[in-house]
């Protein structure tokens, strides 16, 4: 990371560039005071955790592991409750168990949590019944109620976001360290409503199969458990959208001789803020974290190649992930072109499929939704196209919840547009519910196998 450009880089270097999607605060003095407080508070993650994740992502980049990245589209401060956090962790653990069984390779678990509090918006304002107010930009910035006082950007929310993120990740660590995530005990992860799911028997067969495999391994190895399978690590990720918040938690680690964004393990840049000459790319190029960049059909070859070479000039393994979100209708045209463009740079990246964002539509009742068949179609095409073009799909990025919501149609229960109103709880984008998420993991586990070993449809 110590190139000529990055030696002079500072966490504030981004302020010389145009910054998209940043809130406007009324009191600069109050904002500066809050940022100063955040800069003195302990980091949420530490550099050696970040380096561990980078090494594992490098393994996924080589085709020897698979990344499962999932969680809420936008967290709320109300989500910082033990039951809600445990439920999120449970569905990610259940999915990873299914993927481990199907793909027969280590699964890297990264949650969209403990910091996913800021969201980009299509416009700075919104109008309802003739009243125009600033858009809701996530719990880190303002409040969702459509009244003037709620939509004021409040610097104090940055501190509340830091606190909720730290509390969330602390609880996740406590659960993991206490054996909650040990693959010997998947019964800890039971989601009560799974008992009523058509997938219950299939999931139970997978659990039993892995239990038998662990028992066999321990017998032949003298009772020693395979640590990399039974001890599950969990990492956090969020969109690094609010640059002052990210800057405040960025520290220089002398022993590493690098700058790290210690607000999360793996921040990512969204499509709306990925301008080559923009503030977000300038900030991200200087931090040593593994980073993701969302890419879509609107990104041409030059833009994509510029991002790859700017964000990872030394071609470090595990440093850069490209999260493609083309949509089922555009992926066959766009993904091969993106693979070829990156190959021309000589750079290695971790390819991740986000089958959610490119498949968003409006239901007949006016609610934003995503259709399970389109999500699966994009994933099927992603696996096939990467294989056909000599590439490797090393992960998936899913917006999901462990709750029994009705926000995406389709899946094992065949949810329709008419079912959406029953339990539509998202404040921003529609998420897969627990059952759809588990079904998706089962299908990915089959898609990721060599063609000769796949189940017959």
C-alpha positions as CSV (number, residue, x, y, z in Angstrom):
1,X,0.0,0.0,0.0
2,X,3.0,2.4,0.4
3,X,3.1,3.8,-3.1
4,X,4.2,7.3,-3.9
5,X,0.5,8.4,-3.9
6,X,-0.5,6.8,-0.6
7,X,2.5,8.0,1.4
8,X,1.0,11.5,1.4
9,X,-2.6,10.3,1.7
10,X,-4.5,11.4,4.9
11,X,-8.0,10.5,6.1
12,X,-9.0,14.1,5.1
13,X,-7.6,13.9,1.6
14,X,-11.2,13.2,0.3
15,X,-12.2,16.8,1.2
16,X,-10.3,18.1,-1.9
17,X,-12.7,16.2,-4.1
18,X,-16.4,16.5,-4.9
19,X,-18.4,14.3,-2.4
20,X,-21.7,12.8,-3.5
21,X,-24.6,11.8,-1.2
22,X,-23.4,13.8,1.8
23,X,-25.9,15.4,4.2
24,X,-26.0,19.1,4.8
25,X,-25.7,20.1,8.4
26,X,-26.9,23.5,9.8
27,X,-24.3,23.9,12.5
28,X,-20.7,23.3,11.3
29,X,-19.3,23.8,14.9
30,X,-21.6,21.1,16.4
31,X,-20.6,18.8,13.5
32,X,-16.9,19.4,14.1
33,X,-17.3,18.7,17.8
34,X,-19.0,15.4,17.1
35,X,-16.3,14.3,14.6
36,X,-13.7,15.2,17.2
37,X,-15.4,13.0,19.8
38,X,-15.7,10.1,17.3
39,X,-12.0,10.4,16.5
40,X,-11.1,9.9,20.2
41,X,-13.4,6.9,20.8
42,X,-12.0,3.3,20.7
43,X,-12.2,1.6,17.3
44,X,-15.1,-0.8,16.6
45,X,-12.8,-3.4,14.9
46,X,-9.0,-3.9,15.0
47,X,-6.4,-4.2,12.2
48,X,-5.5,-7.9,12.8
49,X,-9.2,-8.8,12.2
50,X,-9.1,-6.9,9.0
51,X,-5.9,-8.6,7.9
52,X,-7.4,-12.0,8.7
53,X,-10.4,-11.2,6.5
54,X,-8.2,-10.0,3.7
55,X,-6.3,-13.3,3.7
56,X,-9.6,-15.2,3.6
57,X,-10.9,-13.1,0.7
58,X,-7.6,-13.8,-1.1
59,X,-8.4,-17.5,-0.7
60,X,-11.9,-17.0,-2.1
61,X,-10.3,-15.0,-5.0
62,X,-8.3,-18.2,-5.8
63,X,-11.5,-20.3,-5.8
64,X,-10.7,-22.0,-2.5
65,X,-13.4,-20.4,-0.4
66,X,-16.8,-18.7,-0.8
67,X,-18.1,-15.4,0.6
68,X,-21.6,-15.1,2.1
69,X,-22.3,-11.4,2.6
70,X,-25.8,-10.6,3.9
71,X,-28.0,-8.5,6.1
72,X,-30.4,-5.6,6.1
73,X,-30.6,-3.0,3.4
74,X,-30.5,-0.3,6.1
75,X,-30.2,-0.9,9.8
76,X,-32.2,1.1,12.3
77,X,-31.2,1.9,15.9
78,X,-34.2,-0.1,17.0
79,X,-32.6,-3.2,15.5
80,X,-30.0,-3.1,18.2
81,X,-31.8,-5.6,20.3
82,X,-30.4,-9.0,21.4
83,X,-33.2,-11.1,19.8
84,X,-33.0,-9.2,16.5
85,X,-29.2,-9.5,16.3
86,X,-29.3,-13.2,17.2
87,X,-31.9,-13.8,14.6
88,X,-29.8,-12.2,11.9
89,X,-26.8,-14.2,13.0
90,X,-28.8,-17.4,13.0
91,X,-30.0,-17.1,9.4
92,X,-26.4,-16.3,8.2
93,X,-25.1,-19.3,10.1
94,X,-27.8,-21.6,8.7
95,X,-27.1,-20.4,5.2
96,X,-23.4,-20.9,5.7
97,X,-24.0,-24.4,6.9
98,X,-26.0,-25.2,3.8
99,X,-23.3,-23.6,1.6
100,X,-20.5,-25.5,3.4
101,X,-22.4,-28.7,2.7
102,X,-23.0,-27.9,-1.0
103,X,-19.8,-26.2,-2.0
104,X,-17.4,-28.3,0.1
105,X,-15.2,-25.3,0.8
106,X,-14.8,-22.8,3.7
107,X,-17.4,-20.1,3.9
108,X,-16.5,-16.6,4.8
109,X,-19.3,-14.9,6.8
110,X,-19.7,-11.1,6.5
111,X,-22.8,-9.4,7.8
112,X,-24.2,-6.2,6.4
113,X,-24.6,-5.0,10.0
114,X,-23.0,-3.0,12.8
115,X,-22.9,0.2,10.8
116,X,-25.3,0.0,7.8
117,X,-27.0,3.2,9.0
118,X,-26.6,5.5,6.0
119,X,-28.3,5.1,2.6
120,X,-27.9,6.9,-0.8
121,X,-30.9,8.6,-2.2
122,X,-32.1,9.4,-5.7
123,X,-32.9,13.0,-4.7
124,X,-32.0,15.4,-1.9
125,X,-35.7,16.0,-1.2
126,X,-39.0,14.3,-1.4
127,X,-42.5,15.7,-1.8
128,X,-45.7,14.3,-0.3
129,X,-49.1,16.0,-0.6
130,X,-47.4,19.2,-1.8
131,X,-45.0,19.3,1.1
132,X,-41.2,19.1,0.3
133,X,-38.7,17.9,2.9
134,X,-35.1,16.6,2.9
135,X,-34.9,12.9,2.1
136,X,-34.4,10.3,4.8
137,X,-30.8,9.3,4.5
138,X,-30.6,6.6,7.2
139,X,-30.5,6.6,11.0
140,X,-26.9,8.0,10.9
141,X,-28.2,11.2,9.4
142,X,-31.8,12.0,10.2
143,X,-35.2,10.4,11.1
144,X,-37.8,8.7,8.9
145,X,-40.9,10.6,10.1
146,X,-42.2,13.0,7.4
147,X,-42.1,16.1,9.5
148,X,-39.6,19.0,9.3
149,X,-37.9,18.5,12.6
150,X,-37.3,14.8,11.9
151,X,-35.6,15.4,8.5
152,X,-33.0,17.9,9.9
153,X,-29.5,16.3,9.7
154,X,-28.5,15.8,13.3
155,X,-24.7,15.4,14.1
156,X,-25.6,13.6,17.4
157,X,-26.9,10.7,15.4
158,X,-23.3,9.9,14.3
159,X,-22.5,9.2,17.9
160,X,-25.6,7.1,18.3
161,X,-24.7,5.2,15.2
162,X,-21.2,4.5,16.5
163,X,-22.6,3.3,19.8
164,X,-25.2,1.0,18.2
165,X,-22.6,-0.5,15.8
166,X,-20.2,-1.2,18.7
167,X,-22.9,-2.8,20.8
168,X,-24.1,-4.9,17.9
169,X,-20.7,-6.2,17.0
170,X,-19.8,-6.8,20.7
171,X,-22.9,-9.0,21.1
172,X,-22.1,-10.9,17.9
173,X,-18.5,-11.5,19.2
174,X,-19.9,-12.7,22.6
175,X,-22.2,-15.1,20.9
176,X,-19.5,-16.5,18.7
177,X,-16.9,-16.8,21.4
178,X,-19.5,-18.5,23.7
179,X,-20.0,-21.3,21.2
180,X,-23.2,-20.1,19.6
181,X,-21.6,-20.5,16.1
182,X,-20.0,-23.9,16.7
183,X,-21.0,-26.2,13.9
184,X,-21.4,-29.0,16.5
185,X,-24.4,-27.2,17.8
186,X,-26.6,-25.9,15.0
187,X,-29.6,-26.4,17.2
188,X,-28.6,-23.1,18.8
189,X,-29.5,-21.4,15.6
190,X,-33.1,-22.7,15.3
191,X,-35.6,-20.1,14.1
192,X,-38.9,-21.2,15.6
193,X,-40.9,-20.6,12.4
194,X,-38.5,-22.9,10.4
195,X,-40.6,-25.8,11.9
196,X,-43.4,-24.8,9.6
197,X,-41.3,-24.4,6.5
198,X,-41.3,-26.8,3.5
199,X,-37.5,-26.7,3.6
200,X,-37.3,-28.1,7.2
201,X,-36.6,-31.7,6.2
202,X,-34.0,-30.8,3.6
203,X,-32.2,-28.5,6.1
204,X,-32.3,-31.2,8.8
205,X,-30.7,-33.7,6.4
206,X,-27.8,-31.2,5.8
207,X,-27.4,-30.7,9.5
208,X,-27.3,-34.5,10.1
209,X,-24.8,-35.0,7.3
210,X,-22.4,-32.4,8.7
211,X,-22.7,-33.8,12.2
212,X,-21.8,-37.2,10.9
213,X,-18.8,-35.8,9.1
214,X,-17.5,-33.9,12.1
215,X,-18.0,-37.1,14.3
216,X,-16.0,-39.1,11.7
217,X,-13.2,-36.5,11.5
218,X,-12.8,-36.4,15.3
219,X,-12.7,-40.2,15.5
220,X,-9.9,-40.5,13.0
221,X,-8.0,-37.5,14.3
222,X,-8.0,-38.5,18.0
223,X,-10.7,-36.2,19.1
224,X,-9.4,-33.0,17.6
225,X,-12.0,-30.8,15.8
226,X,-11.2,-29.2,12.5
227,X,-10.8,-25.6,13.8
228,X,-11.5,-23.9,10.5
229,X,-14.8,-25.7,10.2
230,X,-16.1,-25.7,13.8
231,X,-15.0,-22.3,15.0
232,X,-16.8,-19.7,13.0
233,X,-15.5,-16.2,12.5
234,X,-17.9,-13.4,11.7
235,X,-17.0,-10.1,10.0
236,X,-18.9,-6.9,9.6
237,X,-19.4,-4.7,6.5
238,X,-21.3,-1.5,5.5
239,X,-21.4,1.0,2.7
240,X,-18.8,3.7,3.5
241,X,-21.1,6.4,2.5
242,X,-20.9,9.1,5.2
243,X,-17.3,10.2,4.7
244,X,-16.9,12.2,7.9
245,X,-18.0,9.2,10.0
246,X,-15.6,6.9,8.2
247,X,-12.8,9.5,8.5
248,X,-13.3,9.8,12.2
249,X,-12.6,6.1,12.8
250,X,-9.6,5.9,10.4
251,X,-6.3,5.4,12.2
252,X,-2.6,4.9,11.3
253,X,-1.3,1.6,12.8
254,X,2.5,2.0,13.2
255,X,3.3,-1.8,13.3
256,X,1.4,-2.3,10.0
257,X,2.6,1.1,8.5
258,X,-0.9,1.5,7.0
259,X,-4.1,3.5,7.5
260,X,-7.2,1.4,8.5
261,X,-10.8,2.3,8.6
262,X,-11.7,0.8,12.0
263,X,-15.4,1.4,11.8
264,X,-15.8,-2.0,10.0
265,X,-13.9,-4.8,8.5
266,X,-14.9,-4.4,4.9
267,X,-16.5,-1.1,3.7
268,X,-17.8,-0.8,0.2
269,X,-18.5,1.9,-2.4
270,X,-21.9,2.1,-4.0
271,X,-22.5,2.8,-7.7
272,X,-23.7,6.3,-7.0
273,X,-20.4,7.4,-5.3
274,X,-17.9,5.5,-7.4
275,X,-16.7,8.4,-9.6
276,X,-13.0,8.1,-10.4
277,X,-12.3,11.7,-9.5
278,X,-14.8,11.7,-6.5
279,X,-14.3,11.9,-2.8
280,X,-15.2,8.3,-2.0
281,X,-12.7,6.7,-4.4
282,X,-10.1,9.1,-3.0
283,X,-10.9,8.0,0.6
284,X,-11.0,4.3,-0.1
285,X,-7.7,4.2,-2.1
286,X,-5.8,5.1,1.1
287,X,-7.2,2.6,3.6
288,X,-5.8,-0.9,3.9
289,X,-9.1,-2.7,4.5
290,X,-10.4,-5.1,1.9
291,X,-13.0,-3.1,0.0
292,X,-15.9,-3.7,-2.3
293,X,-17.2,-1.7,-5.2
294,X,-20.7,-2.1,-6.6
295,X,-20.7,-2.2,-10.4
296,X,-23.6,-2.2,-12.9
297,X,-24.5,-2.0,-16.5
298,X,-24.0,1.8,-16.6
299,X,-20.3,1.4,-15.9
300,X,-18.2,1.4,-19.0
301,X,-14.8,-0.3,-19.5
302,X,-12.7,2.7,-18.8
303,X,-14.5,3.6,-15.6
304,X,-14.2,0.0,-14.3
305,X,-10.5,-0.3,-15.3
306,X,-9.8,3.0,-13.6
307,X,-11.4,1.8,-10.4
308,X,-9.5,-1.4,-10.4
309,X,-6.1,0.2,-10.9
310,X,-6.7,3.2,-8.6
311,X,-8.0,1.2,-5.7
312,X,-5.5,-1.7,-5.9
313,X,-2.4,-0.4,-7.7
314,X,-0.2,-3.1,-6.2
315,X,-2.6,-5.9,-7.2
316,X,-2.7,-7.2,-3.6
317,X,-4.7,-10.5,-3.2
318,X,-7.9,-10.1,-1.2
319,X,-7.8,-6.3,-1.4
320,X,-10.6,-5.6,-4.0
321,X,-14.0,-7.2,-4.5
322,X,-16.2,-6.2,-7.4
323,X,-19.9,-6.7,-6.5
324,X,-21.8,-6.9,-9.7
325,X,-25.5,-6.0,-9.8
326,X,-26.7,-6.1,-13.4
327,X,-30.1,-7.6,-13.0
328,X,-31.4,-10.8,-14.7
329,X,-32.2,-8.9,-17.9
330,X,-28.7,-7.3,-18.4
331,X,-26.2,-9.8,-16.9
332,X,-25.6,-11.8,-20.1
333,X,-24.7,-8.7,-22.0
334,X,-22.8,-6.9,-19.2
335,X,-20.9,-9.5,-17.1
336,X,-18.7,-10.9,-19.9
337,X,-17.7,-7.4,-20.9
338,X,-16.7,-6.6,-17.3
339,X,-14.7,-9.8,-16.9
340,X,-12.8,-8.9,-20.1
341,X,-12.2,-5.3,-19.0
342,X,-10.7,-6.4,-15.7
343,X,-8.6,-9.1,-17.4
344,X,-7.1,-6.4,-19.7
345,X,-5.7,-4.6,-16.6
346,X,-3.8,-7.7,-15.4
347,X,-5.5,-7.3,-12.0
348,X,-7.0,-10.0,-9.9
349,X,-10.3,-9.3,-8.1
350,X,-12.9,-11.2,-6.0
351,X,-16.1,-11.4,-8.0
352,X,-19.3,-11.2,-6.0
353,X,-22.9,-11.4,-7.3
354,X,-25.5,-9.0,-5.8
355,X,-28.7,-10.4,-7.4
356,X,-30.9,-8.1,-5.4
357,X,-30.4,-4.5,-6.6
358,X,-30.7,-5.0,-10.3
359,X,-34.0,-6.8,-9.9
360,X,-36.0,-4.2,-7.9
361,X,-39.4,-3.4,-9.3
362,X,-42.8,-2.0,-8.1
363,X,-45.6,-4.4,-7.2
364,X,-49.1,-4.1,-8.5
365,X,-49.9,-2.5,-5.0
366,X,-47.2,0.1,-5.3
367,X,-44.6,-1.5,-3.0
368,X,-41.0,-2.0,-4.0
369,X,-40.3,-5.7,-4.3
370,X,-38.0,-8.3,-5.9
371,X,-39.1,-11.5,-7.4
372,X,-37.3,-14.6,-6.2
373,X,-37.3,-16.1,-9.7
374,X,-35.3,-13.1,-11.0
375,X,-32.9,-13.3,-8.1
376,X,-32.2,-16.9,-8.8
377,X,-32.0,-16.3,-12.6
378,X,-29.3,-13.8,-12.1
379,X,-27.3,-16.1,-9.8
380,X,-27.6,-19.0,-12.2
381,X,-26.3,-16.8,-15.1
382,X,-23.5,-15.4,-12.9
383,X,-22.2,-18.9,-12.1
384,X,-22.4,-20.0,-15.7
385,X,-20.9,-16.9,-17.3
386,X,-18.0,-16.7,-14.9
387,X,-17.2,-20.4,-15.7
388,X,-17.6,-19.8,-19.5
389,X,-15.2,-16.9,-19.4
390,X,-12.5,-18.5,-17.3
391,X,-13.4,-16.6,-14.1
392,X,-14.7,-17.6,-10.7
393,X,-17.7,-16.4,-8.8
394,X,-16.4,-16.2,-5.2
395,X,-19.3,-14.8,-3.3
396,X,-22.9,-13.5,-3.0
397,X,-24.2,-10.2,-1.5
398,X,-27.8,-10.5,-0.3
399,X,-30.2,-8.2,1.4
400,X,-32.0,-10.5,3.9
401,X,-33.5,-10.8,7.3
402,X,-34.0,-13.7,9.7
403,X,-37.6,-12.4,10.3
404,X,-40.8,-13.7,8.8
405,X,-41.4,-10.7,6.5
406,X,-43.2,-10.5,3.2
407,X,-41.1,-8.1,1.0
408,X,-40.0,-10.3,-1.9
409,X,-42.4,-12.4,-3.9
410,X,-41.9,-16.1,-4.8
411,X,-39.9,-18.7,-3.1
412,X,-41.1,-22.0,-1.5
413,X,-44.3,-20.6,-0.3
414,X,-45.1,-18.8,-3.5
415,X,-45.6,-15.3,-2.1
416,X,-47.6,-13.0,-4.4
417,X,-48.0,-9.2,-4.7
418,X,-51.1,-9.6,-2.6
419,X,-49.0,-11.1,0.3
420,X,-46.6,-8.1,0.6
421,X,-48.9,-6.0,2.8
422,X,-49.0,-8.8,5.5
423,X,-45.5,-8.1,6.9
424,X,-43.7,-5.5,4.9
425,X,-41.3,-3.9,7.4
426,X,-38.3,-2.6,5.4
427,X,-37.8,1.2,5.5
428,X,-35.8,1.2,2.3
429,X,-35.4,-1.9,0.1
430,X,-37.2,-5.3,0.1
431,X,-35.3,-8.2,1.8
432,X,-35.5,-12.0,1.5
433,X,-37.1,-13.5,4.5
434,X,-35.6,-16.4,6.5
435,X,-37.2,-19.1,4.3
436,X,-36.3,-17.5,1.0
437,X,-32.8,-16.9,2.3
438,X,-32.4,-20.6,3.2
439,X,-33.8,-21.7,-0.1
440,X,-31.4,-19.4,-1.9
441,X,-28.5,-21.0,0.0
442,X,-29.6,-24.5,-1.0
443,X,-29.8,-23.4,-4.6
444,X,-26.4,-21.7,-4.5
445,X,-24.9,-24.8,-3.0
446,X,-26.1,-26.7,-6.0
447,X,-25.1,-24.1,-8.6
448,X,-21.6,-23.9,-7.2
449,X,-20.9,-27.6,-7.7
450,X,-19.2,-28.8,-10.9
451,X,-21.8,-29.4,-13.6
452,X,-21.5,-33.2,-13.5
453,X,-22.4,-33.2,-9.7
454,X,-25.4,-31.0,-9.8
455,X,-28.8,-32.2,-8.8
456,X,-31.2,-32.8,-11.7
457,X,-33.8,-30.0,-11.8
